[in-house]
Amino acid sequence: MHKYLIVLTGPTGIGKTTAGLIIAKHFKTEIVSSDSRQIFKEMNIGTAVPSKEELAEIKHHLIQNHSIHENFNVSIFENEALGYN
C-alpha cells in the first residue's frame, strides 16, 4: 500500500480549508495542519482557524494545541506531525 502526501498551500482566505475537507472526505483521511499560527490556542484573529463545525467533520491535528507561552519549534512540530501516520 502506498502512502501519499497532499499539500495545499496559498495565502489566508482562498479556500484551503474547504478544499482540504473535500479532499480528506474523498480519501477518507485526516488533516495535519502545518500553519505556523493556527497551532497556537491564543491566535484566533487573522489566522482563519477552521470553524468548530469544520473541525468536527474531519479529524484535524496541530490546530490550536499549543500555547504561545510554551516552547515550540520545528523539531517539536516534526515529531508531532510524524506521529500521525
C-alpha positions in Angstrom: 0.0 0.0 0.0 1.4 3.4 -1.0 1.1 6.4 1.2 0.6 9.8 -0.3 1.0 13.4 0.9 -1.3 16.0 -0.4 -0.2 19.6 0.3 -2.4 22.6 0.0 -0.6 26.0 0.0 -1.6 29.6 -0.5 -2.4 32.8 1.3 -5.1 33.1 4.0 -8.7 33.2 2.9 -8.5 31.4 -0.5 -10.4 28.3 0.4 -7.7 25.8 1.5 -9.8 24.6 4.5 -12.8 23.9 2.2 -10.6 22.2 -0.3 -8.9 20.2 2.4 -12.2 19.0 3.8 -13.3 17.8 0.4 -10.1 16.0 -0.3 -9.9 14.4 3.2 -13.5 13.1 2.9 -12.8 11.7 -0.6 -9.7 9.9 0.5 -11.1 9.0 4.0 -8.1 10.6 5.8 -7.3 13.2 8.4 -5.8 16.7 8.2 -2.4 17.6 9.7 -2.1 21.4 9.7 1.3 23.0 9.1 0.1 26.5 9.7 2.6 28.5 11.8 -0.2 30.5 13.5 -3.1 28.1 13.8 -1.1 25.8 16.1 -1.4 28.4 18.9 -4.5 28.5 21.1 -4.3 32.2 21.6 -4.1 33.2 18.0 -7.7 33.5 16.8 -7.7 36.8 14.9 -6.3 36.8 11.3 -5.5 33.1 11.3 -8.6 31.6 9.6 -8.8 28.7 12.1 -11.3 26.2 10.9 -14.7 26.5 12.5 -16.0 24.1 15.1 -18.2 22.5 12.5 -15.3 22.1 10.1 -13.1 20.6 12.8 -15.9 18.2 13.6 -16.3 17.0 10.0 -12.8 15.6 9.7 -10.1 14.8 12.3 -7.6 17.7 12.4 -4.2 17.6 14.0 -2.0 20.5 15.2 -4.8 23.1 15.4 -4.7 25.3 18.5 -3.0 22.6 20.6 -0.1 24.7 21.9 0.2 27.9 23.8 2.3 30.9 22.7 3.7 30.7 26.2 5.2 27.2 25.6 8.5 26.4 23.8 7.6 25.3 20.3 9.9 24.8 17.3 10.2 22.9 14.1 11.7 19.9 15.8 8.7 19.6 18.1 6.4 20.1 15.1 8.2 17.4 13.1 7.9 14.9 16.0 4.2 15.6 16.4 3.4 15.6 12.7 5.2 12.3 12.1 3.2 10.8 14.9 0.0 10.9 12.8 0.7 8.1 10.3 
